[in-house]
Amino acid sequence: MELILVVVGAIVVAAIANQRGLEPALMIVVVGIAASFLPGFTAPELDSHVLLTVVLPPLLYSAALDFSFPTFMRNIKPILGLGVGLVVVTAVAVAAVSSWLVVVPLTFGTALVLGAIVAPPDAVTAVAVGRKLGLPKRVMAILTGESLINDAAALTLFSIAVAQVAGTHTFIANPLLLFGYSAVLGPAVGAALGYVTLWIRERLNSASLETIQGLVVPFAAFIAAERLHASGVLAVVAAGFVVGSGTLSAGYQTRLQERYVWHSVDVLLEAFVFAYIGLHLRFVLEDLREAHESLAEVAVGSAVVLAIVLAIRPLSVFVMFGRGVLFRHVDRTLSVPIPESGGRGALGVRKRGRPKGKWRSMIDHSSLTWQENVVVSWTGMRGVVTLAAAAGIPLTTADGEPFPERATIQAIAFVVAVGTLLLQGWTLPPLIRRLKVSAQGDDRAYHREATFKAEHIVHSAADEVLARFEAHPPDGLDAQVLTEIRDRIARHSQDADEMPDPEAHTLRADVFSALYRDVLAAQRAALIQERDAGEIDDEAVRAMLGRLDLQEASVTARLESRL
């Protein structure tokens, strides 16, 4: 009952925030914090495994379903840099500074546990703000891709650090081998489950059953991978990529239904997570008092860790993304033109005309602008993984002793999560507006070009089907009716607003319905073929397929209402 009230309250707050133009996640956290101090209030308690197994997989799976794998590969360098490199750097920096300052009595091992907990950002708020304010397509792709893999890196590092402090044994003793095993087997399990899901779907032939099956996939992938001591996070992401790609060839009803179902699941889970974070502030403070910790020392330690988390991301983003701009500027300033016959420039660098390999040619090596780098560096809000990992610290070590400074670590992690949500969450929208970071002209031109190419493909596919229909018309209808059917479908295949209106269940209506579905099938097949050949952007294909789905749903509804 308590959980239901939390969800209902979070949805009400989110609805009010949307009506007033505020960020729902931040308002839910603030209201949750205020509610936690009400007399007699008791916060709902969930095991950390429940948070990780029930909340995290659906959110990751939904994001992976809508995220293009070619786009992921195109931005793999910044995604890996932020999702893996920055997580490790943040964890080590927090551990080193926290143990060195001795503000709170943390050893390097316990500080590393804290570092792993606060290392992974939750891009839910950042992506929502960016989508609302129209961030450039590549920035959105980098932030979304980072959120799909940084949790895996952080949770693996967390399990290694906890095992070292608690004196327990991990599946593989060597940390690097454990990370490699988890990173390789996790996606393999998820991909295998994804292909099994597509195989089953081909035999279900029911949008409702396929949607229900899709709701089970993220949990199955996460649990199966974790049972094999692999990364459940990466398994869920891989399964989402496979199923999302295969769904493009599924029925329109499945795609439309899943789109709205997963959007509703996202809203529900995100509202619950942020409410859960806010409602536990008072009880974190009470746990500190019971552990006889100094609130002043913990407050100072929390401020130090929060400052490190806020500072390390901008510094790392500059090192990863800004150095390329700096090096190119130095090269343009100091180098001289290379002779046509060959030779070396002033910096001693020889340019070679070596052709790019297949995988290298897929990667986008262009740099972000300094404004985009600033925005990316300020999208470090913490969320569900930080909360769940903090709750997942064991109560005792292998010797039966209390886990050292457990309450302190949890309190600092909680303050960092709430602090980043409020500080960065409130300031990110005005920062984006001040820097005027929005979809640039090149971005819009690329989108228009990809959309035009998709429209050309579907129109050409429709023309081919209609030409075959005209060459081999069905028997039983006169030439005028056949011409009318052909013209109306030709117009409708190019204009979604012009709805056909068959009068009754007649031969004319049957021919119209069959021909229109043939046109749609040919258009979808042409889009997927061009996408697989690398001739058109995957996101443009998904957008065009969405338009075709809506067209088919409208036509089918009109036909069924007449029948």
C-alpha positions, 0 to 999 in steps of 0.5 A: 500500500505504501508503494502505491501511495508513493507512486500516486503521489509522484505522478501527481507531483509530476503532472503539476510540474509539467503544467507549470513548466518545471522539471518533474524529477526535481520537483518530485525529489524536493516534495519527497524530502519535505514529506520525509520530515512529516511527523509519523511518516515512515518511508517504504523500504526496498531491498537493493536487489529489488531496486536493481532488478525491478527498476533498472532493467526496464529503464535501460531496455526501453532506452536501448529499444529506441536507440540506434545501434549504428548511432551507438557505434558512430559515437563509440569513442566518447561513449566509452570515454564517458561510460567507462573511463570517466567512471573509473577516474571519478571512483579513484579520484573520490577514493584518493581525496576522501581517504587523504583528507581524513575528514571522515575515517575512510580507508582507501578501500572503503573510500573506493566503495564510495567512489564506485557508488557515486561514479555513474551519472543517471542521464534520465534528467539530462536527456529529458531536458536536452530533448525538451530544449532541442540539444544537437542530435550528436550530444543526445546520442552521446549522453544516451549511449553513456547512460547505457554502459556506465552503470555496468562499469560502476557496478563491476567496480563496486562489487570488486571494492566491496569484496576487498573490504568485506574479505569475500571472494569474487567469481574471478580474483583478478579485477581486470579479468573479472571486468573483461569476463563481465563485459564480454559474456553480458552482451553475449547473453543479452544478444542471444536472448534478443534473437530468441525473443525475435524467433518467438515473436515470428510465431506469436503473430499477436501484438498483445502477446508480443508486448507482454513478452517484451516486458519480460525480456529485460528482467530475463536478460538481467537475471540470466547474466547475473546468474552467470556472474556477468554484467546484467546491465550490458545484457539488457542493453544488448537485448534491447539493441537486438529486439529494437532492430528486429522490431523494424520488420514486425507488425505495425501494431506491435511497434505502436503498442510497445512505443506507448507501453514503454513510454508509460513504464519509463514515466512510472519508474522514473517518478517512483525512483526520484520519490524514493530518493527524496523520501529517505533523507530523514532516515539517512540522518537517523541512521547516522545518529544511531551509528554515533557518527558526527553529522558535522564531519559527514556534512563536510565529507559530503561537501568534499565528495560533491565538489569532486564529482562536480569538478572531475567531469568538466576536467575529464571532458576537456581532456577527452574532447577539448585536447583534439581542438587544441592540438588541431589549432596548434597544428594549423598554427605551427605546421607548413604545407606538406610538399606534393612529392611527400615529406614531413611538415614542421611538426614532423608528422607525415600524412598518409593516404591510408584508407579507413577500415570498415569499422573505423569508417563507421566512427564519427571523429568530428569534435563537439563545439566548446558550448556542447562540451560545456553542456556535456560536462554539466550533465552528471546528475546521479540517480537510481544506480547510486541509490541502489548500490548504496543500499546494497552495501553488506551489513557485515564483513566475512568475519562477522564484523559490521561493514566499516563506515556503512552509514557514513558511505550511504549518507555521503552517497545520498547527499551527492545524489540529491545535490547533483540532481538539484544543483545541476538539474536546476542550472542545466536548462538556463545553461543550455539557453545561455550558451545557445546550444541547440540543433545547429544548421548542419544538424537540421540540414542532415535531418532534412536530407535523411528525411528526404532520402527516406521519403524518396525510398518509400515513394519509389517502392510504392511506384514499383508496386503500383506499376505491377498492379497496373500491368496485372490488374485483378479481374472483376473490376472495370478500368475506371475503378482500378484507376481510382484505386491506384490514384487514391493509394498513390496519393495516400502513400505520399500524404498521410492526411488524405484518408481513403474511405472504402464504402463497404465490404466489396471487391473494390474494398478488398482490392484496395486493402490488399494493394495498400498493404502490398505498398506498405510492405514494399516501402518497409522492405525498401527502407530496411534494405537501404538501412542494412546497406548503410545508405540511409541513417537508422534514425530516419528509417525509424521515423519513416516507419513510424509514419507508415505505422500510423498510416496503416493503423488509420487505414485499418481502423477505417476498413474495420469500422466499415466492415 
